[in-house]
Amino acid sequence: MRLLLALAAAVAAEPLYDFSSSALVELTDDNFETLVVGDATSLWVVEFYADWCGHCKQFAPGFAKAAGNLKGIVKFGAVNAEKASKTASLYGVNGYPTVKVLMPEVTRNPYTGKLGKVAKDYGGPRTARGVVDYATSLLPSELVAAVTDGGLESFLSEGALPKALLLGSKPAVSPLLKSLALALKGRLQLGYAHGEAAPETATALGADTLPRCRREWLLPFIGTCARVGVDGFPRLAVVPAGKGAAESISYTGETGAGAG
């Protein structure tokens, strides 16, 4: 009987996450404010858990998978609420697992001087897809300027920051670009140009001479592509501060989350 109890205790105490081989960040009372609350350039998804919690054990593979899927786009952390009771209490955690998404904007209490963030409760499915969909829906989109042929010069001349314009074939701004705009806020202004046209029209306008373009998306970009030296999608054009389209530099390297 004692052996069985000892084995049960050992299993119950087994750590839920191996942070050394995970995209998850181990968060504690000592590092939570510095890593999460003080980070104004990232969206954080944080799970509060207990090692013995059965629902946490069921959820753990999906949460870790979500962290891996969004690595480089959204930051993920996990808090052992029984060890980090101060942080768990501060965020009103009274059950496990509890998942909260902390928005990027950092505020400071004028009376106490303490930093703070808006924390949104996640109440969706306990699956990787559910967490990924919710987290990416909260990435701010207003930091990426929507650019059209008629608005290119306005985009390039606004403000004193250098510009980077991504020309793509998809109608929606990607989570990666939103994340980059957030990380580079105040240092680089990002824009995105997208559109749609009939394949026959694109062909009539010479889309066959642009082999990397998906022709059905080409028409709205004819002027913008030509003016910034881009011959296909996706393509990133970087324009130094104070310069025009003629001085743009076309980036042709990797554009994924792991591009370095």
Backbone torsions as a table, in degrees:
resi	resn	phi	psi	omega
1	MET	NA	-44.4	179.0
2	ARG	-61.7	-38.0	179.1
3	LEU	-63.7	-42.9	178.8
4	LEU	-62.7	-41.5	178.4
5	LEU	-65.0	-39.5	178.6
6	ALA	-64.5	-42.6	178.6
7	LEU	-65.1	-40.9	179.3
8	ALA	-63.1	-40.9	179.2
9	ALA	-65.5	-37.6	180.0
10	ALA	-66.2	-42.3	179.0
11	VAL	-65.2	-43.3	-178.6
12	ALA	-62.8	-32.7	-175.9
13	ALA	-89.1	-2.0	-178.1
14	GLU	-63.9	129.0	-178.7
15	PRO	-57.1	138.6	-178.4
16	LEU	-71.8	-36.8	-176.2
17	TYR	-123.3	143.8	170.2
18	ASP	-102.5	94.1	-174.0
19	PHE	-67.6	-18.3	-178.5
20	SER	-71.3	-20.6	-178.1
21	SER	-125.4	30.1	-175.0
22	SER	-131.8	158.1	174.0
23	ALA	-80.0	-3.3	179.5
24	LEU	-80.5	145.6	175.2
25	VAL	-101.6	131.0	176.7
26	GLU	-77.1	118.3	-177.4
27	LEU	-108.2	139.2	-177.4
28	THR	-134.3	175.6	174.3
29	ASP	-60.1	-30.2	-175.7
30	ASP	-78.7	-29.9	-173.6
31	ASN	-115.3	-5.5	-173.7
32	PHE	-61.3	-46.8	-177.2
33	GLU	-65.9	-40.7	-178.5
34	THR	-69.1	-48.6	-174.4
35	LEU	-77.5	-38.3	-172.8
36	VAL	-103.0	-59.4	-174.4
37	VAL	-65.6	-34.5	-178.7
38	GLY	-85.0	0.3	-176.8
39	ASP	-94.5	103.9	-177.8
40	ALA	-92.2	4.5	-175.9
41	THR	-115.4	10.7	-176.7
42	SER	-142.8	150.9	167.8
43	LEU	-93.5	130.6	-178.3
44	TRP	-113.1	134.3	171.3
45	VAL	-111.0	120.6	-172.1
46	VAL	-123.9	129.2	175.1
47	GLU	-104.7	132.9	171.1
48	PHE	-102.0	125.4	-172.3
49	TYR	-141.7	173.3	170.9
50	ALA	-133.2	141.4	-176.1
51	ASP	-59.9	-32.5	-176.3
52	TRP	-84.6	-10.1	-172.5
53	CYS	-70.3	120.9	-179.4
54	GLY	-64.2	-42.3	178.8
55	HIS	-65.0	-34.2	177.9
56	CYS	-65.5	-40.1	179.5
57	LYS	-64.5	-37.1	178.2
58	GLN	-69.6	-35.4	-176.2
59	PHE	-81.4	-26.1	-171.6
60	ALA	-53.3	-47.6	-179.3
61	PRO	-60.6	-40.1	179.2
62	GLY	-67.8	-39.6	179.8
63	PHE	-67.3	-41.9	178.2
64	ALA	-65.1	-36.4	178.2
65	LYS	-66.2	-41.7	177.2
66	ALA	-59.6	-42.0	178.5
67	ALA	-61.3	-41.7	178.8
68	GLY	-68.0	-39.1	-179.4
69	ASN	-65.2	-32.3	-177.3
70	LEU	-106.4	17.2	178.7
71	LYS	-58.6	130.3	-178.0
72	GLY	88.0	-5.6	-179.5
73	ILE	-118.8	-49.8	178.0
74	VAL	-129.3	140.8	178.8
75	LYS	-91.2	140.3	-179.8
76	PHE	-121.6	138.3	176.4
77	GLY	-139.7	161.1	178.7
78	ALA	-133.9	136.9	-177.8
79	VAL	-118.1	119.9	171.1
80	ASN	-74.5	100.9	-170.4
81	ALA	-64.9	-23.6	179.6
82	GLU	-77.5	-26.2	176.6
83	LYS	-90.9	-32.3	-179.9
84	ALA	-108.3	59.6	-174.4
85	SER	-66.2	-30.0	179.7
86	LYS	-64.0	-47.6	-180.0
87	THR	-67.2	-42.8	179.2
88	ALA	-60.2	-40.9	179.4
89	SER	-67.1	-40.3	-179.4
90	LEU	-59.4	-35.6	-178.4
91	TYR	-98.8	14.7	172.5
92	GLY	66.3	33.0	-179.0
93	VAL	-79.0	122.6	178.3
94	ASN	-132.2	15.7	177.1
95	GLY	-164.7	160.6	-176.6
96	TYR	-127.4	145.6	-10.0
97	PRO	-77.7	146.7	172.2
98	THR	-118.1	128.1	-179.7
99	VAL	-116.8	128.9	178.2
100	LYS	-126.8	143.0	176.0
101	VAL	-108.5	120.1	-179.2
102	LEU	-98.4	120.1	-176.7
103	MET	-69.7	158.8	-174.2
104	PRO	-66.5	-36.2	-172.2
105	GLU	-63.5	130.0	179.3
106	VAL	-104.5	131.4	176.3
107	THR	-118.1	160.6	178.1
108	ARG	-125.0	127.3	177.9
109	ASN	-66.1	120.7	-175.8
110	PRO	-66.7	-17.5	-177.4
111	TYR	-95.2	-41.5	-177.3
112	THR	-100.3	-19.4	-176.7
113	GLY	78.9	2.0	-178.2
114	LYS	-75.7	142.1	176.0
115	LEU	-79.4	151.6	179.4
116	GLY	-150.7	162.8	177.6
117	LYS	-142.4	155.6	171.7
118	VAL	-75.7	127.4	178.9
119	ALA	-114.5	124.4	-179.8
120	LYS	-104.4	133.9	179.3
121	ASP	-78.4	134.8	174.6
122	TYR	-94.7	121.7	-179.8
123	GLY	-122.6	18.1	-177.8
124	GLY	-85.1	-167.4	-179.5
125	PRO	-60.8	144.0	177.7
126	ARG	-85.7	64.4	-180.0
127	THR	-134.9	160.7	177.8
128	ALA	-61.0	-44.2	-178.1
129	ARG	-62.7	-42.0	179.5
130	GLY	-61.5	-44.4	-179.7
131	VAL	-67.0	-43.6	179.8
132	VAL	-60.8	-47.7	-178.5
133	ASP	-61.5	-42.1	-178.7
134	TYR	-68.4	-44.6	-177.9
135	ALA	-63.4	-45.8	-178.2
136	THR	-68.2	-27.8	178.2
137	SER	-68.9	-18.8	-178.2
138	LEU	-96.1	-5.1	176.3
139	LEU	-65.3	128.7	-177.3
140	PRO	-65.1	131.9	-179.0
141	SER	-100.1	-15.0	-174.7
142	GLU	-70.0	-12.3	179.8
143	LEU	-81.2	-11.6	177.9
144	VAL	-103.9	116.7	-178.1
145	ALA	-77.0	134.5	175.0
146	ALA	-83.3	122.7	-174.0
147	VAL	-118.5	133.7	174.3
148	THR	-121.7	172.7	178.4
149	ASP	-54.3	-42.4	-178.2
150	GLY	-72.2	-17.2	-176.8
151	GLY	-110.2	8.0	-176.0
152	LEU	-61.8	-49.4	-177.5
153	GLU	-63.8	-36.9	178.2
154	SER	-62.9	-42.8	178.3
155	PHE	-62.0	-44.6	-176.7
156	LEU	-70.0	-29.9	-175.3
157	SER	-92.6	-10.3	-176.8
158	GLU	-77.4	124.8	176.7
159	GLY	73.1	-179.9	-175.2
160	ALA	-106.4	3.1	-177.4
161	LEU	-82.4	151.2	169.7
162	PRO	-63.9	158.2	-175.5
163	LYS	-120.8	150.9	172.2
164	ALA	-134.9	123.1	-177.0
165	LEU	-115.7	119.5	176.9
166	LEU	-96.7	124.1	175.8
167	LEU	-104.5	119.2	-174.6
168	GLY	-133.9	169.7	-176.5
169	SER	-95.4	-6.4	-177.6
170	LYS	-99.4	145.8	-175.3
171	PRO	-74.0	-21.0	-176.4
172	ALA	-105.6	147.4	175.7
173	VAL	-72.4	132.0	-175.6
174	SER	-75.4	153.8	175.0
175	PRO	-56.8	-35.7	179.8
176	LEU	-61.0	-45.0	-178.6
177	LEU	-67.1	-38.2	176.2
178	LYS	-61.9	-42.0	179.8
179	SER	-64.9	-41.5	178.3
180	LEU	-64.0	-40.9	179.0
181	ALA	-62.1	-37.3	178.3
182	LEU	-68.6	-44.8	-178.6
183	ALA	-66.1	-30.9	-175.9
184	LEU	-102.4	11.3	-179.0
185	LYS	-55.1	129.8	-179.5
186	GLY	87.2	-7.6	179.8
187	ARG	-119.4	-31.1	-177.7
188	LEU	-151.0	131.2	177.3
189	GLN	-93.5	122.6	-179.7
190	LEU	-100.2	144.1	176.2
191	GLY	-133.9	161.0	179.5
192	TYR	-138.6	133.1	177.1
193	ALA	-117.9	131.1	179.9
194	HIS	-150.8	161.6	-178.8
195	GLY	-174.8	-175.5	-177.0
196	GLU	-148.4	142.2	176.4
197	ALA	-154.9	164.7	-180.0
198	ALA	-71.5	141.9	179.4
199	PRO	-59.1	-36.3	-178.6
200	GLU	-64.6	-40.3	178.7
201	THR	-65.3	-42.4	179.3
202	ALA	-61.7	-41.9	179.2
203	THR	-63.0	-41.5	-179.0
204	ALA	-64.3	-25.4	-179.1
205	LEU	-94.2	9.6	175.1
206	GLY	90.1	27.2	179.7
207	ALA	-63.5	-23.4	-179.8
208	ASP	-64.8	-17.2	178.9
209	THR	-83.8	-4.2	179.0
210	LEU	-116.6	79.2	-169.9
211	PRO	-60.7	-25.8	-177.0
212	ARG	-86.2	-7.6	-179.7
213	CYS	-84.4	143.9	167.7
214	ARG	-84.8	112.2	-167.7
215	ARG	-58.8	-33.6	-176.7
216	GLU	-67.1	-12.5	179.2
217	TRP	-106.5	2.9	-164.8
218	LEU	-76.9	-42.3	-164.9
219	LEU	-50.5	-49.2	-177.1
220	PRO	-65.2	-11.1	-176.0
221	PHE	-103.9	-1.7	-172.3
222	ILE	-51.8	-50.3	-179.2
223	GLY	-68.0	-45.6	-177.3
224	THR	-64.5	-44.1	179.3
225	CYS	-57.5	-48.2	-176.0
226	ALA	-65.3	-37.1	-173.3
227	ARG	-76.9	-23.3	177.5
228	VAL	-109.7	14.6	172.8
229	GLY	72.3	30.6	-178.9
230	VAL	-106.8	131.2	-177.8
231	ASP	-114.5	15.1	178.6
232	GLY	-178.4	168.9	-177.9
233	PHE	-117.0	151.3	-12.5
234	PRO	-77.5	149.2	-180.0
235	ARG	-147.3	140.2	-179.0
236	LEU	-110.3	123.9	177.7
237	ALA	-110.7	124.9	-179.2
238	VAL	-106.8	130.8	-178.4
239	VAL	-120.8	118.6	179.7
240	PRO	-59.7	156.1	-179.4
241	ALA	-56.7	133.1	177.1
242	GLY	79.5	2.6	-179.0
243	LYS	-103.4	167.1	179.1
244	GLY	-106.4	-174.3	-176.7
245	ALA	-59.6	-32.5	-177.8
246	ALA	-65.1	-23.2	-179.1
247	GLU	-97.6	12.6	-177.1
248	SER	-69.7	153.5	177.3
249	ILE	-117.1	124.0	-178.4
250	SER	-87.5	120.3	178.5
251	TYR	-92.6	127.2	-176.6
252	THR	-119.5	12.7	-179.8
253	GLY	-83.5	-164.8	-179.5
254	GLU	-67.7	143.4	178.5
255	THR	-122.3	13.9	179.3
256	GLY	-81.7	176.3	-177.0
257	ALA	-63.3	-26.4	-177.8
258	GLY	-94.4	4.8	-179.2
259	ALA	-65.6	132.8	-179.9
260	GLY	-130.5	NA	NA
